[in-house]
């Protein structure tokens, strides 16, 4: 499983899965299917328009070409690194430094589509080979823009976070100090735990546990390790916020 580490605005590192070749291909096919439908509509309108005025047909063709050419750039800038195909496949463009890609990075990816997908370079053969063999599954445009695609994980509502455990009705929280956490901080703890369950990266668990115990001013009890501490924090947070109607 290929992963990449992203540093959040709260200075917490989270591992995300890098989108594979299959997800990228399917996302592109979804986008192309949308264009195929749009082309059929435009083609029909052009036939109708040529019976009255050829000018309208030419205008429709130009509009279609403009949409086709600038689709990826506009969508990725406006939709947080996603096209409609990427959104359906739950993948998105990110910068390798962990931040949101700049317009310049999006632009670089878009410009080099002519190399990755142009007919002179095998209609996507370059992109397929680069994504298949490169470390972070990057095509040429990604390499130059220093970006890649990751799998996005839908945010889990805090009131649904229980890590597979059913809390008993008489559950007694251990760390009442968890109420010092806000929703975003609790979500970050959950994401780190979720990342650990997928990747087994204990380094992130240790770092998150250290930040959490310092933030809520508690000490990890004897016999409880860092993983158990974070799981307990989330169960306590879930129980206390639910009982208080937060």
HELIX and SHEET records of a PDB file:
HELIX    1   1 UNK A   21  UNK A   50  1                                  30    
HELIX    2   2 UNK A   54  UNK A   78  1                                  25    
HELIX    3   3 UNK A   84  UNK A   89  1                                   6    
HELIX    4   4 UNK A  103  UNK A  111  1                                   9    
HELIX    5   5 UNK A  113  UNK A  117  1                                   5    
HELIX    6   6 UNK A  119  UNK A  121  5                                   3    
HELIX    7   7 UNK A  125  UNK A  133  1                                   9    
HELIX    8   8 UNK A  140  UNK A  145  1                                   6    
HELIX    9   9 UNK A  158  UNK A  160  5                                   3    
HELIX   10  10 UNK A  176  UNK A  180  5                                   5    
HELIX   11  11 UNK A  183  UNK A  199  1                                  17    
HELIX   12  12 UNK A  202  UNK A  216  1                                  15    
HELIX   13  13 UNK A  226  UNK A  243  1                                  18    
SHEET    1   A 2 UNK A   3  UNK A   7  0                                        
SHEET    2   A 2 UNK A  13  UNK A  17 -1                                        
SHEET    1   B 2 UNK A  91  UNK A  95  0                                        
SHEET    2   B 2 UNK A 147  UNK A 151 -1                                        
END                                                                             
